[in-house]
Amino acid sequence: MHPWDLIWIFFILSSLQPVVQRQLLASSRRRMLRIIAKRRHASVITLIHRQETLSFLGIPLMRHIDIDDAQSVLGAIRSTPSGQTIEIILHTPGGLVLAASQIARALRDHEGRIVAVVPHYAMSGGTLIALAADEIVLDRHAALGPVDPQLGQYAARSLVEVAARPGRHDDQTLILADVGAKALRQVETVTRQLLERHFERARAADVAHLLASGVWTHDHPLMAEELEQLGLPVTVGVPLEERTLMELYPQPRGRESSVEYAPGRPAPPGLPPGREAPGRPGRAPASTGPEQHP
């Protein structure tokens, strides 16, 4: 065989390796989802957003809840028989108000028990979805967050307050403040409707106002203790199977982990941190423009 043939074979195999790894990872996820569904006697839906990179340029892209996500989740909810439990596993920074509210309302209207599992965080629109659940399962230091709307890079509450200050304001500020006031009312209404699943109407309105009116900064973490004080149906402790599933959603290739610990499981040679080869499930040791984002 000519040496150039060996070089070409090497390049072909190298180009196929990421494809094969993705297929193996996807197969492991599906297998783990089937295990969880069987043990929970539920339909299991995942809404997991990791930072991704462009395959050629390596530019990091942050994913969020969008219309495609909503369409897929609504399809999964519709396919779940009436009376069957739905478990939705959330790991997301949030996203579009429209998409998150569609998912939350569809879960609320499902005739069956809803369980939201939050291994690490479900901020903003992820919190809105979690509020539709009968039970929110999360770790002690996992976080939900406020659901106040954002107009582009600005909080709607901040735009309203700036426009209310004395002095002249340009037209764009006044227009954004008007849109912001409407967005605040709309998101608070959706939040109150979801919370009426758990509270009397007056209490639901109070909690909805706290979560949706911009009392905190948008990235403020609400952990189990604060959520329990609000009266939300929180259970602390994410099961092992859901933790194992999250390990099958590693950070993108090429991103070096900034965390190491000992004692720990050594990574297989040739794989960067966060890309450990998944074990067999079940054998584990235990826009330009004012888009509204909740």
C-alpha positions as CSV (number, residue, x, y, z in Angstrom):
1,M,0.0,0.0,0.0
2,H,1.3,3.4,-0.9
3,P,2.1,5.8,2.0
4,W,-0.4,8.3,0.7
5,D,-3.2,5.7,1.0
6,L,-2.4,5.4,4.7
7,I,-2.5,9.1,5.1
8,W,-5.9,9.3,3.4
9,I,-7.2,6.5,5.6
10,F,-6.0,8.3,8.7
11,F,-7.8,11.5,7.7
12,I,-11.0,9.7,6.8
13,L,-11.0,7.8,10.2
14,S,-10.2,11.1,12.0
15,S,-13.2,12.8,10.4
16,L,-15.5,10.0,11.2
17,Q,-14.5,9.8,14.9
18,P,-16.6,12.7,16.1
19,V,-19.6,11.3,14.2
20,V,-19.2,7.9,15.8
21,Q,-18.8,9.5,19.3
22,R,-22.0,11.5,18.9
23,Q,-23.9,8.4,17.8
24,L,-22.6,6.4,20.8
25,L,-23.5,9.3,23.1
26,A,-27.0,9.7,21.7
27,S,-27.5,5.9,22.0
28,S,-26.4,6.0,25.7
29,R,-28.8,8.9,26.3
30,R,-31.8,7.1,24.8
31,R,-30.9,4.0,26.8
32,M,-30.7,6.0,30.0
33,L,-34.0,7.8,29.3
34,R,-35.7,4.4,28.8
35,I,-34.4,3.3,32.2
36,I,-35.6,6.4,34.0
37,A,-39.0,6.2,32.3
38,K,-39.4,2.6,33.4
39,R,-38.4,3.2,37.0
40,R,-40.5,6.4,37.3
41,H,-43.5,4.9,35.4
42,A,-43.5,8.2,33.5
43,S,-42.8,9.8,30.2
44,V,-39.5,11.5,30.5
45,I,-38.7,14.7,28.5
46,T,-35.3,16.5,28.6
47,L,-34.8,20.2,28.0
48,I,-31.0,20.5,28.4
49,H,-29.0,23.4,27.0
50,R,-25.2,23.2,27.0
51,Q,-22.8,25.7,25.5
52,E,-22.1,24.6,21.9
53,T,-19.3,25.4,19.4
54,L,-19.4,25.8,15.7
55,S,-17.8,22.7,14.3
56,F,-15.4,24.6,12.0
57,L,-14.6,27.9,13.7
58,G,-15.0,26.8,17.3
59,I,-17.0,29.9,18.3
60,P,-19.0,29.3,21.5
61,L,-22.8,29.6,21.1
62,M,-25.2,29.7,24.1
63,R,-28.4,27.8,23.5
64,H,-31.7,28.8,25.0
65,I,-35.4,27.8,25.0
66,D,-36.7,28.6,21.5
67,I,-39.7,27.8,19.3
68,D,-38.2,24.5,18.0
69,D,-37.8,23.4,21.6
70,A,-41.4,24.3,22.3
71,Q,-42.7,22.4,19.3
72,S,-40.7,19.3,20.2
73,V,-41.8,19.3,23.9
74,L,-45.5,20.0,23.0
75,G,-45.3,17.0,20.7
76,A,-44.0,14.8,23.5
77,I,-46.7,16.0,25.9
78,R,-49.4,15.4,23.4
79,S,-48.1,11.8,22.8
80,T,-48.3,11.1,26.6
81,P,-51.5,9.2,27.5
82,S,-54.0,11.0,29.9
83,G,-53.3,10.0,33.5
84,Q,-49.6,9.2,32.9
85,T,-46.9,11.0,34.8
86,I,-44.5,13.4,32.9
87,E,-41.1,14.0,34.2
88,I,-39.3,16.9,32.6
89,I,-35.5,17.3,33.3
90,L,-34.4,21.0,33.0
91,H,-31.0,22.4,32.6
92,T,-31.3,25.8,30.9
93,P,-30.5,29.5,31.2
94,G,-34.0,30.4,30.0
95,G,-35.2,31.7,26.6
96,L,-38.1,33.2,24.8
97,V,-41.3,34.0,26.7
98,L,-43.5,32.6,24.0
99,A,-41.7,29.2,23.9
100,A,-41.4,28.8,27.7
101,S,-45.0,29.8,28.3
102,Q,-46.2,27.4,25.7
103,I,-44.4,24.5,27.4
104,A,-45.5,25.6,30.9
105,R,-49.2,25.8,29.9
106,A,-49.1,22.5,28.0
107,L,-47.7,20.8,31.1
108,R,-50.3,22.5,33.3
109,D,-53.1,21.2,31.1
110,H,-51.8,17.6,31.0
111,E,-54.2,15.3,32.9
112,G,-51.5,13.6,35.0
113,R,-48.8,14.3,37.5
114,I,-46.0,16.6,36.4
115,V,-42.5,16.4,38.0
116,A,-39.7,18.9,37.1
117,V,-36.2,17.7,37.9
118,V,-33.5,20.4,38.2
119,P,-30.0,18.9,38.7
120,H,-28.1,22.2,38.5
121,Y,-30.1,25.2,37.3
122,A,-33.3,26.2,35.4
123,M,-33.3,30.0,35.2
124,S,-35.8,32.4,33.8
125,G,-38.0,30.5,31.3
126,G,-36.8,27.3,32.8
127,T,-38.2,28.4,36.1
128,L,-41.5,29.3,34.4
129,I,-41.7,25.7,33.1
130,A,-40.9,24.3,36.6
131,L,-43.7,26.3,38.1
132,A,-46.2,24.2,36.1
133,A,-45.1,21.0,38.0
134,D,-46.8,19.3,40.9
135,E,-43.3,18.6,42.3
136,I,-40.0,20.3,41.7
137,V,-37.0,18.0,42.5
138,L,-33.7,19.7,42.8
139,D,-30.4,19.5,44.7
140,R,-29.8,21.6,47.8
141,H,-27.7,24.0,45.8
142,A,-29.4,23.8,42.4
143,A,-31.2,27.1,41.4
144,L,-34.3,28.5,39.9
145,G,-34.5,32.2,39.2
146,P,-36.8,35.2,38.7
147,V,-39.0,35.2,35.6
148,D,-39.1,39.0,34.9
149,P,-39.0,39.7,31.2
150,Q,-35.9,41.1,29.4
151,L,-36.0,43.3,26.3
152,G,-32.8,42.6,24.5
153,Q,-30.0,43.3,27.0
154,Y,-32.2,45.4,29.4
155,A,-34.6,44.3,32.2
156,A,-38.1,45.4,31.5
157,R,-38.4,46.7,35.1
158,S,-35.3,48.9,34.7
159,L,-36.6,50.4,31.5
160,V,-39.9,51.3,33.1
161,E,-38.2,52.9,36.2
162,V,-35.8,54.9,34.1
163,A,-38.6,56.3,31.9
164,A,-40.4,57.3,35.1
165,R,-37.6,59.5,36.4
166,P,-37.8,63.3,36.0
167,G,-36.3,64.8,32.9
168,R,-36.5,64.4,29.1
169,H,-36.2,60.9,27.6
170,D,-35.6,60.0,24.0
171,D,-38.3,58.3,22.0
172,Q,-36.7,54.9,22.0
173,T,-36.5,54.8,25.8
174,L,-40.1,55.7,26.1
175,I,-41.2,53.1,23.6
176,L,-39.1,50.4,25.3
177,A,-40.6,51.4,28.6
178,D,-44.1,51.0,27.2
179,V,-43.3,47.6,25.8
180,G,-41.6,46.7,29.1
181,A,-44.6,47.6,31.1
182,K,-46.8,45.4,28.9
183,A,-44.3,42.5,29.1
184,L,-44.2,42.7,32.9
185,R,-48.0,42.5,33.1
186,Q,-48.1,39.6,30.7
187,V,-45.4,37.5,32.3
188,E,-46.8,38.1,35.8
189,T,-50.3,37.0,34.6
190,V,-48.9,33.7,33.2
191,T,-46.9,33.1,36.4
192,R,-50.0,33.7,38.5
193,Q,-52.0,31.3,36.5
194,L,-49.4,28.6,36.9
195,L,-49.0,29.2,40.6
196,E,-52.8,28.9,41.1
197,R,-52.1,25.2,40.7
198,H,-50.4,25.4,44.2
199,F,-51.9,28.4,46.0
200,E,-55.1,30.3,46.6
201,R,-55.5,33.1,44.1
202,A,-54.3,35.9,46.5
203,R,-51.2,34.0,47.5
204,A,-50.5,33.1,43.9
205,A,-50.7,36.7,42.9
206,D,-48.2,37.7,45.7
207,V,-45.7,35.1,44.7
208,A,-46.1,35.8,41.0
209,H,-45.4,39.5,41.6
210,L,-42.3,38.7,43.5
211,L,-41.0,36.4,40.8
212,A,-42.0,38.4,37.7
213,S,-41.8,42.1,38.7
214,G,-38.0,42.5,38.7
215,V,-37.5,42.6,42.5
216,W,-34.1,40.8,42.0
217,T,-31.6,40.9,39.2
218,H,-32.4,38.4,36.5
219,D,-29.5,36.1,37.4
220,H,-30.4,35.9,41.1
221,P,-30.4,32.3,42.2
222,L,-33.4,31.0,44.2
223,M,-32.3,27.8,45.9
224,A,-34.2,25.2,47.8
225,E,-34.4,27.1,51.0
226,E,-35.9,30.2,49.4
227,L,-38.2,28.2,47.2
228,E,-39.5,26.3,50.3
229,Q,-40.1,29.7,52.0
230,L,-42.2,30.7,49.1
231,G,-44.3,27.6,49.5
232,L,-43.4,25.9,46.3
233,P,-43.6,22.1,46.2
234,V,-39.9,21.4,46.4
235,T,-38.2,18.1,47.1
236,V,-34.5,18.1,47.7
237,G,-32.4,15.4,46.2
238,V,-32.0,14.5,42.5
239,P,-32.0,10.7,42.0
240,L,-28.9,8.9,40.7
241,E,-30.4,8.0,37.3
242,E,-31.0,11.7,36.5
243,R,-27.5,12.6,37.6
244,T,-26.1,9.8,35.4
245,L,-28.1,11.2,32.4
246,M,-26.6,14.6,32.9
247,E,-23.1,13.1,32.6
248,L,-24.2,12.1,29.0
249,Y,-24.5,15.8,28.1
250,P,-20.8,16.9,28.3
251,Q,-19.4,20.3,27.5
252,P,-18.4,20.6,23.9
253,R,-15.1,19.2,22.6
254,G,-12.1,21.5,22.9
255,R,-13.3,23.2,26.0
256,E,-10.9,22.5,28.9
257,S,-12.4,21.9,32.2
258,S,-11.3,24.5,34.8
259,V,-12.2,22.1,37.7
260,E,-10.2,19.0,38.8
261,Y,-10.7,17.0,42.0
262,A,-9.2,14.1,43.9
263,P,-9.9,11.4,44.5
264,G,-11.7,11.0,41.3
265,R,-12.3,8.6,38.4
266,P,-9.4,8.9,35.9
267,A,-10.4,10.0,32.4
268,P,-9.7,7.6,29.6
269,P,-6.5,8.5,27.6
270,G,-7.1,10.9,24.7
271,L,-10.4,12.3,26.0
272,P,-10.5,15.8,27.5
273,P,-12.2,16.5,30.8
274,G,-16.0,16.3,30.5
275,R,-15.7,13.8,27.6
276,E,-15.4,10.6,29.7
277,A,-16.6,7.6,27.8
278,P,-20.1,6.9,29.2
279,G,-20.5,3.7,31.2
280,R,-23.3,1.3,30.7
281,P,-26.5,2.9,32.2
282,G,-27.8,1.0,35.2
283,R,-24.3,-0.1,36.2
284,A,-23.2,3.3,37.6
285,P,-22.1,3.3,41.3
286,A,-25.1,4.5,43.0
287,S,-31.8,39.2,18.2
288,T,-31.6,42.3,17.2
289,G,-34.7,44.0,18.5
290,P,-36.6,43.8,21.8
291,E,-37.2,40.0,22.0
292,Q,-38.7,39.1,25.3
293,H,-36.8,36.6,27.3
294,P,-38.2,35.7,30.7
